[in-house]
Amino acid sequence: MDFGLPFDEDVWSATEYSETDYRDPDDFLIIDARGQNASGEHCRVLGHFGETASYRKVQAQDAGLLDKVLDSACVLSR
């Protein structure tokens, strides 16, 4: 867990980066930030300030599994 913002290092070192935001049913702003660095390591932050789930510096296969967990637990459960 972190404070809801991607680490600057993850954003600046990303060769691929995307950030999507939307509102949940309670009108909280949710941020879904994803990136991949030149070494092929992935990062993701999903949530809002003070309540997030994230991972950093993981390989593609592990990131895919973690994405399924985050999407199921954090997005589909709402």
PDB file with one MODEL, atoms N, CA, C and O in Angstrom:
MODEL        1
ATOM      1  N   MET A   1       0.833  -1.174   0.000  1.00  0.00           N
ATOM      2  CA  MET A   1       0.000   0.000   0.000  1.00  0.00           C
ATOM      3  C   MET A   1       0.882   1.243   0.000  1.00  0.00           C
ATOM      4  O   MET A   1       1.972   1.254   0.572  1.00  0.00           O
ATOM      5  N   ASP A   2       0.398   2.262  -0.639  1.00  0.00           N
ATOM      6  CA  ASP A   2       1.073   3.554  -0.601  1.00  0.00           C
ATOM      7  C   ASP A   2       0.010   4.629  -0.453  1.00  0.00           C
ATOM      8  O   ASP A   2      -1.138   4.303  -0.151  1.00  0.00           O
ATOM      9  N   PHE A   3       0.343   5.878  -0.650  1.00  0.00           N
ATOM     10  CA  PHE A   3      -0.600   6.955  -0.430  1.00  0.00           C
ATOM     11  C   PHE A   3      -1.429   7.319  -1.655  1.00  0.00           C
ATOM     12  O   PHE A   3      -2.048   8.382  -1.677  1.00  0.00           O
ATOM     13  N   GLY A   4      -1.456   6.472  -2.665  1.00  0.00           N
ATOM     14  CA  GLY A   4      -2.380   6.679  -3.763  1.00  0.00           C
ATOM     15  C   GLY A   4      -1.827   7.355  -4.994  1.00  0.00           C
ATOM     16  O   GLY A   4      -2.576   7.620  -5.935  1.00  0.00           O
ATOM     17  N   LEU A   5      -0.563   7.637  -5.018  1.00  0.00           N
ATOM     18  CA  LEU A   5       0.023   8.284  -6.184  1.00  0.00           C
ATOM     19  C   LEU A   5       1.158   7.416  -6.708  1.00  0.00           C
ATOM     20  O   LEU A   5       1.887   6.832  -5.907  1.00  0.00           O
ATOM     21  N   PRO A   6       1.335   7.310  -8.015  1.00  0.00           N
ATOM     22  CA  PRO A   6       2.498   6.557  -8.514  1.00  0.00           C
ATOM     23  C   PRO A   6       3.793   7.227  -8.059  1.00  0.00           C
ATOM     24  O   PRO A   6       3.857   8.451  -7.953  1.00  0.00           O
ATOM     25  N   PHE A   7       4.811   6.432  -7.792  1.00  0.00           N
ATOM     26  CA  PHE A   7       6.124   6.972  -7.464  1.00  0.00           C
ATOM     27  C   PHE A   7       6.664   7.738  -8.669  1.00  0.00           C
ATOM     28  O   PHE A   7       6.525   7.278  -9.803  1.00  0.00           O
ATOM     29  N   ASP A   8       7.267   8.880  -8.444  1.00  0.00           N
ATOM     30  CA  ASP A   8       7.851   9.669  -9.542  1.00  0.00           C
ATOM     31  C   ASP A   8       8.812   8.830 -10.362  1.00  0.00           C
ATOM     32  O   ASP A   8       8.814   8.909 -11.590  1.00  0.00           O
ATOM     33  N   GLU A   9       9.628   8.028  -9.697  1.00  0.00           N
ATOM     34  CA  GLU A   9      10.607   7.180 -10.395  1.00  0.00           C
ATOM     35  C   GLU A   9       9.916   6.258 -11.398  1.00  0.00           C
ATOM     36  O   GLU A   9      10.411   6.062 -12.508  1.00  0.00           O
ATOM     37  N   ASP A  10       8.779   5.694 -11.011  1.00  0.00           N
ATOM     38  CA  ASP A  10       8.050   4.788 -11.905  1.00  0.00           C
ATOM     39  C   ASP A  10       7.510   5.523 -13.129  1.00  0.00           C
ATOM     40  O   ASP A  10       7.526   4.981 -14.234  1.00  0.00           O
ATOM     41  N   VAL A  11       7.039   6.736 -12.942  1.00  0.00           N
ATOM     42  CA  VAL A  11       6.512   7.529 -14.053  1.00  0.00           C
ATOM     43  C   VAL A  11       7.649   7.962 -14.973  1.00  0.00           C
ATOM     44  O   VAL A  11       7.561   7.785 -16.189  1.00  0.00           O
ATOM     45  N   TRP A  12       8.710   8.524 -14.411  1.00  0.00           N
ATOM     46  CA  TRP A  12       9.812   9.053 -15.222  1.00  0.00           C
ATOM     47  C   TRP A  12      10.592   7.968 -15.941  1.00  0.00           C
ATOM     48  O   TRP A  12      11.107   8.207 -17.033  1.00  0.00           O
ATOM     49  N   SER A  13      10.691   6.787 -15.360  1.00  0.00           N
ATOM     50  CA  SER A  13      11.483   5.720 -15.982  1.00  0.00           C
ATOM     51  C   SER A  13      10.648   4.873 -16.943  1.00  0.00           C
ATOM     52  O   SER A  13      11.186   3.976 -17.593  1.00  0.00           O
ATOM     53  N   ALA A  14       9.360   5.138 -17.042  1.00  0.00           N
ATOM     54  CA  ALA A  14       8.483   4.314 -17.877  1.00  0.00           C
ATOM     55  C   ALA A  14       8.720   4.576 -19.359  1.00  0.00           C
ATOM     56  O   ALA A  14       8.796   5.723 -19.800  1.00  0.00           O
ATOM     57  N   THR A  15       8.834   3.493 -20.114  1.00  0.00           N
ATOM     58  CA  THR A  15       8.861   3.607 -21.567  1.00  0.00           C
ATOM     59  C   THR A  15       7.437   3.509 -22.101  1.00  0.00           C
ATOM     60  O   THR A  15       7.144   3.970 -23.204  1.00  0.00           O
ATOM     61  N   GLU A  16       6.561   2.908 -21.311  1.00  0.00           N
ATOM     62  CA  GLU A  16       5.129   2.859 -21.606  1.00  0.00           C
ATOM     63  C   GLU A  16       4.416   3.252 -20.324  1.00  0.00           C
ATOM     64  O   GLU A  16       4.721   2.719 -19.257  1.00  0.00           O
ATOM     65  N   TYR A  17       3.466   4.182 -20.416  1.00  0.00           N
ATOM     66  CA  TYR A  17       2.740   4.636 -19.231  1.00  0.00           C
ATOM     67  C   TYR A  17       1.338   5.066 -19.630  1.00  0.00           C
ATOM     68  O   TYR A  17       1.148   5.713 -20.660  1.00  0.00           O
ATOM     69  N   SER A  18       0.371   4.709 -18.821  1.00  0.00           N
ATOM     70  CA  SER A  18      -0.993   5.185 -19.039  1.00  0.00           C
ATOM     71  C   SER A  18      -1.634   5.471 -17.688  1.00  0.00           C
ATOM     72  O   SER A  18      -1.309   4.851 -16.676  1.00  0.00           O
ATOM     73  N   GLU A  19      -2.540   6.416 -17.706  1.00  0.00           N
ATOM     74  CA  GLU A  19      -3.241   6.774 -16.482  1.00  0.00           C
ATOM     75  C   GLU A  19      -4.687   7.077 -16.846  1.00  0.00           C
ATOM     76  O   GLU A  19      -4.963   7.918 -17.701  1.00  0.00           O
ATOM     77  N   THR A  20      -5.590   6.388 -16.192  1.00  0.00           N
ATOM     78  CA  THR A  20      -7.016   6.572 -16.414  1.00  0.00           C
ATOM     79  C   THR A  20      -7.644   6.953 -15.084  1.00  0.00           C
ATOM     80  O   THR A  20      -7.259   6.429 -14.039  1.00  0.00           O
ATOM     81  N   ASP A  21      -8.600   7.854 -15.119  1.00  0.00           N
ATOM     82  CA  ASP A  21      -9.309   8.162 -13.880  1.00  0.00           C
ATOM     83  C   ASP A  21     -10.806   8.111 -14.130  1.00  0.00           C
ATOM     84  O   ASP A  21     -11.277   8.378 -15.236  1.00  0.00           O
ATOM     85  N   TYR A  22     -11.534   7.769 -13.098  1.00  0.00           N
ATOM     86  CA  TYR A  22     -12.981   7.698 -13.169  1.00  0.00           C
ATOM     87  C   TYR A  22     -13.549   7.870 -11.764  1.00  0.00           C
ATOM     88  O   TYR A  22     -12.796   7.887 -10.790  1.00  0.00           O
ATOM     89  N   ARG A  23     -14.842   7.995 -11.653  1.00  0.00           N
ATOM     90  CA  ARG A  23     -15.526   8.156 -10.365  1.00  0.00           C
ATOM     91  C   ARG A  23     -16.209   6.852  -9.976  1.00  0.00           C
ATOM     92  O   ARG A  23     -16.839   6.197 -10.806  1.00  0.00           O
ATOM     93  N   ASP A  24     -16.078   6.480  -8.699  1.00  0.00           N
ATOM     94  CA  ASP A  24     -16.783   5.295  -8.225  1.00  0.00           C
ATOM     95  C   ASP A  24     -18.207   5.696  -7.823  1.00  0.00           C
ATOM     96  O   ASP A  24     -18.536   6.881  -7.864  1.00  0.00           O
ATOM     97  N   PRO A  25     -19.055   4.744  -7.439  1.00  0.00           N
ATOM     98  CA  PRO A  25     -20.445   5.076  -7.086  1.00  0.00           C
ATOM     99  C   PRO A  25     -20.579   6.089  -5.941  1.00  0.00           C
ATOM    100  O   PRO A  25     -21.607   6.757  -5.829  1.00  0.00           O
ATOM    101  N   ASP A  26     -19.555   6.210  -5.094  1.00  0.00           N
ATOM    102  CA  ASP A  26     -19.574   7.190  -3.999  1.00  0.00           C
ATOM    103  C   ASP A  26     -18.947   8.518  -4.409  1.00  0.00           C
ATOM    104  O   ASP A  26     -18.725   9.385  -3.563  1.00  0.00           O
ATOM    105  N   ASP A  27     -18.660   8.684  -5.696  1.00  0.00           N
ATOM    106  CA  ASP A  27     -18.087   9.891  -6.283  1.00  0.00           C
ATOM    107  C   ASP A  27     -16.630  10.148  -5.895  1.00  0.00           C
ATOM    108  O   ASP A  27     -16.158  11.280  -6.002  1.00  0.00           O
ATOM    109  N   PHE A  28     -15.912   9.115  -5.447  1.00  0.00           N
ATOM    110  CA  PHE A  28     -14.473   9.242  -5.222  1.00  0.00           C
ATOM    111  C   PHE A  28     -13.755   9.167  -6.566  1.00  0.00           C
ATOM    112  O   PHE A  28     -14.140   8.383  -7.433  1.00  0.00           O
ATOM    113  N   LEU A  29     -12.721   9.975  -6.739  1.00  0.00           N
ATOM    114  CA  LEU A  29     -11.901   9.917  -7.943  1.00  0.00           C
ATOM    115  C   LEU A  29     -10.949   8.734  -7.819  1.00  0.00           C
ATOM    116  O   LEU A  29     -10.131   8.694  -6.900  1.00  0.00           O
ATOM    117  N   ILE A  30     -11.045   7.784  -8.721  1.00  0.00           N
ATOM    118  CA  ILE A  30     -10.200   6.593  -8.740  1.00  0.00           C
ATOM    119  C   ILE A  30      -9.169   6.772  -9.842  1.00  0.00           C
ATOM    120  O   ILE A  30      -9.502   7.173 -10.958  1.00  0.00           O
ATOM    121  N   ILE A  31      -7.912   6.473  -9.522  1.00  0.00           N
ATOM    122  CA  ILE A  31      -6.834   6.547 -10.511  1.00  0.00           C
ATOM    123  C   ILE A  31      -6.307   5.142 -10.761  1.00  0.00           C
ATOM    124  O   ILE A  31      -6.052   4.383  -9.826  1.00  0.00           O
ATOM    125  N   ASP A  32      -6.150   4.811 -12.028  1.00  0.00           N
ATOM    126  CA  ASP A  32      -5.550   3.546 -12.441  1.00  0.00           C
ATOM    127  C   ASP A  32      -4.342   3.891 -13.302  1.00  0.00           C
ATOM    128  O   ASP A  32      -4.484   4.176 -14.491  1.00  0.00           O
ATOM    129  N   ALA A  33      -3.151   3.865 -12.700  1.00  0.00           N
ATOM    130  CA  ALA A  33      -1.904   4.223 -13.387  1.00  0.00           C
ATOM    131  C   ALA A  33      -1.075   2.963 -13.596  1.00  0.00           C
ATOM    132  O   ALA A  33      -0.866   2.182 -12.668  1.00  0.00           O
ATOM    133  N   ARG A  34      -0.605   2.774 -14.834  1.00  0.00           N
ATOM    134  CA  ARG A  34       0.180   1.584 -15.186  1.00  0.00           C
ATOM    135  C   ARG A  34       1.409   2.000 -15.975  1.00  0.00           C
ATOM    136  O   ARG A  34       1.359   2.945 -16.763  1.00  0.00           O
ATOM    137  N   GLY A  35       2.502   1.302 -15.764  1.00  0.00           N
ATOM    138  CA  GLY A  35       3.705   1.614 -16.510  1.00  0.00           C
ATOM    139  C   GLY A  35       4.609   0.409 -16.686  1.00  0.00           C
ATOM    140  O   GLY A  35       4.480  -0.601 -15.995  1.00  0.00           O
ATOM    141  N   GLN A  36       5.529   0.546 -17.632  1.00  0.00           N
ATOM    142  CA  GLN A  36       6.560  -0.459 -17.869  1.00  0.00           C
ATOM    143  C   GLN A  36       7.846   0.279 -18.138  1.00  0.00           C
ATOM    144  O   GLN A  36       7.871   1.218 -18.933  1.00  0.00           O
ATOM    145  N   ASN A  37       8.939  -0.142 -17.472  1.00  0.00           N
ATOM    146  CA  ASN A  37      10.222   0.520 -17.689  1.00  0.00           C
ATOM    147  C   ASN A  37      11.031  -0.207 -18.761  1.00  0.00           C
ATOM    148  O   ASN A  37      10.599  -1.229 -19.294  1.00  0.00           O
ATOM    149  N   ALA A  38      12.199   0.328 -19.066  1.00  0.00           N
ATOM    150  CA  ALA A  38      13.045  -0.226 -20.136  1.00  0.00           C
ATOM    151  C   ALA A  38      13.510  -1.649 -19.837  1.00  0.00           C
ATOM    152  O   ALA A  38      13.838  -2.391 -20.762  1.00  0.00           O
ATOM    153  N   SER A  39      13.544  -2.042 -18.575  1.00  0.00           N
ATOM    154  CA  SER A  39      13.945  -3.402 -18.190  1.00  0.00           C
ATOM    155  C   SER A  39      12.792  -4.385 -18.281  1.00  0.00           C
ATOM    156  O   SER A  39      12.972  -5.573 -18.014  1.00  0.00           O
ATOM    157  N   GLY A  40      11.605  -3.910 -18.655  1.00  0.00           N
ATOM    158  CA  GLY A  40      10.446  -4.778 -18.776  1.00  0.00           C
ATOM    159  C   GLY A  40       9.687  -4.959 -17.479  1.00  0.00           C
ATOM    160  O   GLY A  40       8.763  -5.771 -17.419  1.00  0.00           O
ATOM    161  N   GLU A  41      10.047  -4.230 -16.446  1.00  0.00           N
ATOM    162  CA  GLU A  41       9.353  -4.330 -15.166  1.00  0.00           C
ATOM    163  C   GLU A  41       8.097  -3.458 -15.203  1.00  0.00           C
ATOM    164  O   GLU A  41       8.099  -2.370 -15.779  1.00  0.00           O
ATOM    165  N   HIS A  42       7.034  -3.951 -14.583  1.00  0.00           N
ATOM    166  CA  HIS A  42       5.746  -3.274 -14.593  1.00  0.00           C
ATOM    167  C   HIS A  42       5.422  -2.697 -13.221  1.00  0.00           C
ATOM    168  O   HIS A  42       5.891  -3.181 -12.191  1.00  0.00           O
ATOM    169  N   CYS A  43       4.601  -1.645 -13.240  1.00  0.00           N
ATOM    170  CA  CYS A  43       4.086  -1.065 -11.998  1.00  0.00           C
ATOM    171  C   CYS A  43       2.627  -0.699 -12.222  1.00  0.00           C
ATOM    172  O   CYS A  43       2.190  -0.495 -13.355  1.00  0.00           O
ATOM    173  N   ARG A  44       1.884  -0.619 -11.133  1.00  0.00           N
ATOM    174  CA  ARG A  44       0.483  -0.204 -11.219  1.00  0.00           C
ATOM    175  C   ARG A  44       0.042   0.349  -9.873  1.00  0.00           C
ATOM    176  O   ARG A  44       0.441  -0.152  -8.822  1.00  0.00           O
ATOM    177  N   VAL A  45      -0.770   1.371  -9.915  1.00  0.00           N
ATOM    178  CA  VAL A  45      -1.424   1.924  -8.737  1.00  0.00           C
ATOM    179  C   VAL A  45      -2.900   2.045  -9.073  1.00  0.00           C
ATOM    180  O   VAL A  45      -3.260   2.630 -10.095  1.00  0.00           O
ATOM    181  N   LEU A  46      -3.757   1.496  -8.219  1.00  0.00           N
ATOM    182  CA  LEU A  46      -5.196   1.557  -8.413  1.00  0.00           C
ATOM    183  C   LEU A  46      -5.833   2.013  -7.115  1.00  0.00           C
ATOM    184  O   LEU A  46      -5.645   1.373  -6.080  1.00  0.00           O
ATOM    185  N   GLY A  47      -6.575   3.096  -7.147  1.00  0.00           N
ATOM    186  CA  GLY A  47      -7.272   3.553  -5.955  1.00  0.00           C
ATOM    187  C   GLY A  47      -7.406   5.053  -5.906  1.00  0.00           C
ATOM    188  O   GLY A  47      -7.299   5.738  -6.924  1.00  0.00           O
ATOM    189  N   HIS A  48      -7.640   5.558  -4.709  1.00  0.00           N
ATOM    190  CA  HIS A  48      -7.727   6.997  -4.489  1.00  0.00           C
ATOM    191  C   HIS A  48      -6.831   7.355  -3.312  1.00  0.00           C
ATOM    192  O   HIS A  48      -6.341   6.471  -2.610  1.00  0.00           O
ATOM    193  N   PHE A  49      -6.617   8.648  -3.094  1.00  0.00           N
ATOM    194  CA  PHE A  49      -5.664   9.091  -2.079  1.00  0.00           C
ATOM    195  C   PHE A  49      -5.987   8.447  -0.739  1.00  0.00           C
ATOM    196  O   PHE A  49      -7.105   8.553  -0.234  1.00  0.00           O
ATOM    197  N   GLY A  50      -4.990   7.781  -0.175  1.00  0.00           N
ATOM    198  CA  GLY A  50      -5.133   7.162   1.130  1.00  0.00           C
ATOM    199  C   GLY A  50      -5.625   5.730   1.109  1.00  0.00           C
ATOM    200  O   GLY A  50      -5.568   5.049   2.133  1.00  0.00           O
ATOM    201  N   GLU A  51      -6.113   5.248  -0.042  1.00  0.00           N
ATOM    202  CA  GLU A  51      -6.600   3.874  -0.125  1.00  0.00           C
ATOM    203  C   GLU A  51      -6.279   3.327  -1.512  1.00  0.00           C
ATOM    204  O   GLU A  51      -7.022   3.550  -2.468  1.00  0.00           O
ATOM    205  N   THR A  52      -5.180   2.619  -1.606  1.00  0.00           N
ATOM    206  CA  THR A  52      -4.753   2.094  -2.901  1.00  0.00           C
ATOM    207  C   THR A  52      -4.239   0.672  -2.785  1.00  0.00           C
ATOM    208  O   THR A  52      -3.935   0.178  -1.699  1.00  0.00           O
ATOM    209  N   ALA A  53      -4.153   0.041  -3.922  1.00  0.00           N
ATOM    210  CA  ALA A  53      -3.459  -1.225  -4.066  1.00  0.00           C
ATOM    211  C   ALA A  53      -2.454  -1.002  -5.185  1.00  0.00           C
ATOM    212  O   ALA A  53      -2.769  -0.365  -6.190  1.00  0.00           O
ATOM    213  N   SER A  54      -1.258  -1.519  -5.015  1.00  0.00           N
ATOM    214  CA  SER A  54      -0.229  -1.263  -6.026  1.00  0.00           C
ATOM    215  C   SER A  54       0.808  -2.370  -6.046  1.00  0.00           C
ATOM    216  O   SER A  54       0.923  -3.171  -5.119  1.00  0.00           O
ATOM    217  N   TYR A  55       1.555  -2.385  -7.131  1.00  0.00           N
ATOM    218  CA  TYR A  55       2.755  -3.212  -7.218  1.00  0.00           C
ATOM    219  C   TYR A  55       3.775  -2.445  -8.025  1.00  0.00           C
ATOM    220  O   TYR A  55       3.423  -1.551  -8.794  1.00  0.00           O
ATOM    221  N   ARG A  56       5.033  -2.789  -7.854  1.00  0.00           N
ATOM    222  CA  ARG A  56       6.114  -2.138  -8.592  1.00  0.00           C
ATOM    223  C   ARG A  56       7.204  -3.163  -8.902  1.00  0.00           C
ATOM    224  O   ARG A  56       7.420  -4.133  -8.175  1.00  0.00           O
ATOM    225  N   LYS A  57       7.866  -2.898 -10.005  1.00  0.00           N
ATOM    226  CA  LYS A  57       9.044  -3.658 -10.416  1.00  0.00           C
ATOM    227  C   LYS A  57       8.799  -5.165 -10.456  1.00  0.00           C
ATOM    228  O   LYS A  57       9.549  -5.942  -9.865  1.00  0.00           O
ATOM    229  N   VAL A  58       7.742  -5.569 -11.161  1.00  0.00           N
ATOM    230  CA  VAL A  58       7.468  -6.985 -11.360  1.00  0.00           C
ATOM    231  C   VAL A  58       7.493  -7.302 -12.858  1.00  0.00           C
ATOM    232  O   VAL A  58       7.257  -6.429 -13.692  1.00  0.00           O
ATOM    233  N   GLN A  59       7.776  -8.538 -13.176  1.00  0.00           N
ATOM    234  CA  GLN A  59       7.835  -8.978 -14.568  1.00  0.00           C
ATOM    235  C   GLN A  59       6.426  -9.130 -15.143  1.00  0.00           C
ATOM    236  O   GLN A  59       5.451  -9.210 -14.396  1.00  0.00           O
ATOM    237  N   ALA A  60       6.325  -9.168 -16.460  1.00  0.00           N
ATOM    238  CA  ALA A  60       5.043  -9.153 -17.166  1.00  0.00           C
ATOM    239  C   ALA A  60       4.105 -10.272 -16.716  1.00  0.00           C
ATOM    240  O   ALA A  60       2.917 -10.031 -16.501  1.00  0.00           O
ATOM    241  N   GLN A  61       4.623 -11.485 -16.572  1.00  0.00           N
ATOM    242  CA  GLN A  61       3.773 -12.611 -16.184  1.00  0.00           C
ATOM    243  C   GLN A  61       3.158 -12.371 -14.801  1.00  0.00           C
ATOM    244  O   GLN A  61       1.969 -12.619 -14.597  1.00  0.00           O
ATOM    245  N   ASP A  62       3.963 -11.893 -13.860  1.00  0.00           N
ATOM    246  CA  ASP A  62       3.457 -11.609 -12.516  1.00  0.00           C
ATOM    247  C   ASP A  62       2.502 -10.421 -12.529  1.00  0.00           C
ATOM    248  O   ASP A  62       1.509 -10.416 -11.801  1.00  0.00           O
ATOM    249  N   ALA A  63       2.793  -9.415 -13.349  1.00  0.00           N
ATOM    250  CA  ALA A  63       1.912  -8.248 -13.447  1.00  0.00           C
ATOM    251  C   ALA A  63       0.541  -8.658 -13.965  1.00  0.00           C
ATOM    252  O   ALA A  63      -0.477  -8.159 -13.485  1.00  0.00           O
ATOM    253  N   GLY A  64       0.505  -9.555 -14.933  1.00  0.00           N
ATOM    254  CA  GLY A  64      -0.776 -10.031 -15.459  1.00  0.00           C
ATOM    255  C   GLY A  64      -1.618 -10.699 -14.387  1.00  0.00           C
ATOM    256  O   GLY A  64      -2.829 -10.486 -14.321  1.00  0.00           O
ATOM    257  N   LEU A  65      -0.985 -11.503 -13.550  1.00  0.00           N
ATOM    258  CA  LEU A  65      -1.701 -12.164 -12.459  1.00  0.00           C
ATOM    259  C   LEU A  65      -2.174 -11.142 -11.432  1.00  0.00           C
ATOM    260  O   LEU A  65      -3.315 -11.203 -10.975  1.00  0.00           O
ATOM    261  N   LEU A  66      -1.308 -10.210 -11.069  1.00  0.00           N
ATOM    262  CA  LEU A  66      -1.680  -9.176 -10.102  1.00  0.00           C
ATOM    263  C   LEU A  66      -2.796  -8.284 -10.642  1.00  0.00           C
ATOM    264  O   LEU A  66      -3.661  -7.854  -9.880  1.00  0.00           O
ATOM    265  N   ASP A  67      -2.788  -7.998 -11.949  1.00  0.00           N
ATOM    266  CA  ASP A  67      -3.864  -7.207 -12.549  1.00  0.00           C
ATOM    267  C   ASP A  67      -5.207  -7.914 -12.391  1.00  0.00           C
ATOM    268  O   ASP A  67      -6.216  -7.275 -12.095  1.00  0.00           O
ATOM    269  N   LYS A  68      -5.222  -9.227 -12.585  1.00  0.00           N
ATOM    270  CA  LYS A  68      -6.471  -9.976 -12.420  1.00  0.00           C
ATOM    271  C   LYS A  68      -6.975  -9.880 -10.987  1.00  0.00           C
ATOM    272  O   LYS A  68      -8.174  -9.731 -10.754  1.00  0.00           O
ATOM    273  N   VAL A  69      -6.061  -9.964 -10.032  1.00  0.00           N
ATOM    274  CA  VAL A  69      -6.448  -9.857  -8.624  1.00  0.00           C
ATOM    275  C   VAL A  69      -6.979  -8.453  -8.322  1.00  0.00           C
ATOM    276  O   VAL A  69      -8.042  -8.308  -7.719  1.00  0.00           O
ATOM    277  N   LEU A  70      -6.242  -7.424  -8.740  1.00  0.00           N
ATOM    278  CA  LEU A  70      -6.691  -6.049  -8.478  1.00  0.00           C
ATOM    279  C   LEU A  70      -8.025  -5.754  -9.149  1.00  0.00           C
ATOM    280  O   LEU A  70      -8.917  -5.175  -8.529  1.00  0.00           O
ATOM    281  N   ASP A  71      -8.167  -6.143 -10.398  1.00  0.00           N
ATOM    282  CA  ASP A  71      -9.410  -5.874 -11.114  1.00  0.00           C
ATOM    283  C   ASP A  71     -10.578  -6.606 -10.455  1.00  0.00           C
ATOM    284  O   ASP A  71     -11.668  -6.045 -10.341  1.00  0.00           O
ATOM    285  N   SER A  72     -10.371  -7.823 -10.029  1.00  0.00           N
ATOM    286  CA  SER A  72     -11.452  -8.595  -9.398  1.00  0.00           C
ATOM    287  C   SER A  72     -11.805  -8.038  -8.023  1.00  0.00           C
ATOM    288  O   SER A  72     -12.982  -7.862  -7.707  1.00  0.00           O
ATOM    289  N   ALA A  73     -10.806  -7.766  -7.219  1.00  0.00           N
ATOM    290  CA  ALA A  73     -11.054  -7.342  -5.847  1.00  0.00           C
ATOM    291  C   ALA A  73     -11.458  -5.877  -5.747  1.00  0.00           C
ATOM    292  O   ALA A  73     -12.304  -5.528  -4.923  1.00  0.00           O
ATOM    293  N   CYS A  74     -10.876  -5.025  -6.561  1.00  0.00           N
ATOM    294  CA  CYS A  74     -11.074  -3.577  -6.405  1.00  0.00           C
ATOM    295  C   CYS A  74     -12.106  -3.001  -7.353  1.00  0.00           C
ATOM    296  O   CYS A  74     -12.814  -2.064  -6.984  1.00  0.00           O
ATOM    297  N   VAL A  75     -12.215  -3.518  -8.540  1.00  0.00           N
ATOM    298  CA  VAL A  75     -13.099  -2.915  -9.540  1.00  0.00           C
ATOM    299  C   VAL A  75     -14.427  -3.664  -9.618  1.00  0.00           C
ATOM    300  O   VAL A  75     -15.493  -3.050  -9.555  1.00  0.00           O
ATOM    301  N   LEU A  76     -14.367  -4.969  -9.752  1.00  0.00           N
ATOM    302  CA  LEU A  76     -15.589  -5.737  -9.967  1.00  0.00           C
ATOM    303  C   LEU A  76     -16.432  -5.860  -8.709  1.00  0.00           C
ATOM    304  O   LEU A  76     -17.632  -6.118  -8.800  1.00  0.00           O
ATOM    305  N   SER A  77     -15.835  -5.682  -7.538  1.00  0.00           N
ATOM    306  CA  SER A  77     -16.593  -5.857  -6.302  1.00  0.00           C
ATOM    307  C   SER A  77     -17.469  -4.660  -5.991  1.00  0.00           C
ATOM    308  O   SER A  77     -18.325  -4.744  -5.110  1.00  0.00           O
ATOM    309  N   ARG A  78     -17.286  -3.562  -6.677  1.00  0.00           N
ATOM    310  CA  ARG A  78     -18.065  -2.344  -6.374  1.00  0.00           C
ATOM    311  C   ARG A  78     -19.419  -2.402  -6.972  1.00  0.00           C
ATOM    312  O   ARG A  78     -20.203  -1.465  -6.817  1.00  0.00           O
TER     313      ARG A  78
ENDMDL
END
